[in-house]
């Protein structure tokens, strides 16, 4: 009986270890999930600001390096008009990119709303067309009944007009 007890105890310990392992794995998954959920969602405006700051920093580094090289080199006359034109051109490129992105987002929103409105109008038109087809069928039936009664009236029978109220929408 001693070996059977040891065997049972080993199996019990193994099951407990497996259960503890599953609990630890579940805790790890929950912790990873919570960490993933706590990460902020990237904001386009923040990304744009960050990229603008990085670009400004690059430009400043370039300016500093250019100034250092200018100090080392023989001083040359500065063409201020060219520098100003370059700065204005860079600023315009930047603004065009920002405005283009805003216009694209606005266009997408407008297209989405127009598409929804068009689909709703199309559905209503389809419903109206179906109702018109039903009414046309009813009118054809009434017309056929009238024609039949008129052909009977030629033989001296009294005409009883059908009631259109029974065939309302």
Protein Blocks (a to p, Z undefined) as FASTA:
>chain_A
ZZmmmmmmmmmmmmmmmmmmmmmmmmmmmmmmmmmmmpccddfklmmmmmmmmmmmmmmm
mmmmmmmmmmmmccddddfklmmmmmmmmmmmmmmmmmmmmmmmmmmmmmmmmmmmmmmm
mmmmmmmmmmmmmmmmmmmmmmmmmmmmmmmmmnopacddddfklmgZZ
